[in-house]
């Protein structure tokens, strides 16, 4: 779901937070920003850990494979009142050549273990990849608070 979906709205008064991901220190700042937003939304410790870990994997991929990018943090609310966080992590790197393969544990185009995208997908409630070879990648995830 996206914030413009009729079932989901951006929380009134909660600004969209954008974090640049251009250096190693930006990775830590992004994690801290997601944790702070998760606390504000009302996530318990397990939920905080899951959304921060997913964010960490996504921003690391944007930094390492996409040459840097941005992460937008958006508090969202379902029409039922359930609250959550939407993260949009974008880069202008080479794109993902084979999305299905990239989501399989053990697949890596670098020196990593290959758990990043698949692991992030398992830690959130909603997961969407928009990628085009030569244009870059945007991964949108939503984690709902209990």
ABEGO torsion letter per residue (X at the ends): XBAABAABBBBBGBBBBBBBBABAAAAAAAAAAAAAAAAAAGBBAAAAAAAAAAAAAAAAAAAAAAGEEBBBBBBBBBAAGBBBBBBBBBBABAEBABAAAAABBGBBABABAGAAAAAAAAABABBBBBBBBGAEBBBBBBBBBX
